[in-house]
């Protein structure tokens, strides 16, 4: 999502910026756990996930940037599964036919990723 924001606001970014952002989120919002050669990323607690969902729901700009930054179908599936944000997401898609086209293209052509759901 960082690249989409950088493009939207004409800001420069570097790999170090991404790492710094992840480090800032570590412990307060997210936790990272080694799983063999991979890393499992999860929210530290349910209230952190609720905060993110509410933030996204209340900001059409964030929704649009979020959709434009999707890489994997599973990301779209996860976002759409958040019932409290679904109406805002649908409204964003209806208001922008190019965005709807982009989402459909991504959903059909995106490479799969491995998602581990921990409850």
RANORMO-V296419 format. One record per pair of residues at least 24 apart in sequence whose ideal C-beta (glycine too) atoms are under 7 Angstrom apart, sorted by the first residue. I is the first residue (numbers start at 1). J is the second residue. Records with the same first field share a line. If there is no record, write none. Layout:
I->J, J
This chain:
1->65, 66, 69
3->69
4->65, 68, 69
5->65
8->65
40->116
42->118
53->82, 84, 85
56->85
57->84, 85, 88
60->92
63->88, 89, 92
64->92, 99
67->92, 99, 103
68->102
70->106
71->110
72->110, 111, 112, 113
73->107, 110, 112
74->112, 113, 115
76->103, 107
